[in-house]
Amino acid sequence: MDVSGGIDTENRDIFMWKYQGGKQQQWDLIYVNDWKEDPTRGNWNAQFGFFVEKDFHIITAKSERRYIDFVSRDLVLKTQNGRTSQRWYFHRDSRTIKSRSKNQSIDIKNSGKSDIVQYYTTNSRWW
């Protein structure tokens, strides 16, 4: 995933692009709460590198440290605002990252034929 134009501003589009190694393509996952033992969810999934169904934020490595959010269906950068639209989680069964507010997965628009990243009905398909 990449930030449009590499510019860290409010409502900037997120899209797919070839690897360039810049900070506009680097992201940190910050879990919302500290890990607590839970037998049904919240446990580390070593195969995929996520805690199962544990909320996290996706934050750009750029200087402003904005969060991935969405406008309409498209993913954009936004200042941290505490809304559930900025919370994501790993869904083990579908092996996707889902929006906590919409319960739909991060997706590449037009069945992977676009560079636009959005949230959409979960289909677990790799383009």
Buried (B, 14 or more C-beta within 10 A) or exposed (E): BBBBEBEBEEEBBBBBBEEEEEEBBBBEBEBEEEEEEEEEEBBEBEEEEBBBBBBBBBBBBBEEBBBBBBEEBBBBBBEEEEEEBBBBBBBBEEBBBBBBBBEBBBBBBEEEEBBBBBBBEBEEEEE
